[in-house]
């Protein structure tokens, strides 16, 4: 899984953090949680605010 796999990441986060409202996750935690997902294998440097925002929006959509 890479940073560009926004929807796959969102599904993984929804499964691994069921009790979390993604709307209130800060980007520091979000970045750590994404990198901790099983199967995630991308360079942390390639992640920026726009990528994290896209992941968070996809997670919010997945959670609703």
N, C-alpha and C positions, 0 to 999 in steps of 0.2 A: 504494500500500500504506500502511496506517495501523497504529498501535500495536495496534488491536483485531484485526488480521489475523494472529493468533498462529500458526496452522498454516502459512500462506503464508510468514511470516517464518522459521519453523523450517526449512521446506524450502529456502529461500534460503540460510540459514546452513549447513545441511548440505552444500549444493552448493559454497558458496564457502570453506568451512573444513573440508574433508574430513579433514584430519589432526589435528583438534582434538577432544578428548573434552569434550563440552559440560558434563559434570558438574563440571569444574574451571575453568570460565570465570567470572571475576569480573564483577560487574554493570557496572563501568566500561567494560571491554572490550566486553561484550555490547551495551551501549547504543551505543557507537561503531560496532560492526560492523553493527547493525541500521540505523542511520542512513546507513551507506555502501552498503546494498543498492540495486541498481538498481531503480527504481520506487518506492522508499520516499519518501513525501512527507507527513509529518505533523509537527506542532509538537513539538519536543523537550521542551517543558515538560509536555506531556500524559503523559509517561512517568514511572511510579513503580516502586517496588520490586515491587509485586504484578504489574504488567505484565511486568517483566523475569523474574520468577519463572515466570510462565505460559509465556513464550517459551522459557525454559531447559528447563522440563519437557517442552514439546512437541518441542524439539530432541532431548532425550535419548530420547524415544519414537521419533522419526524415525530416530535413529542406531542404534537397536537392532534 
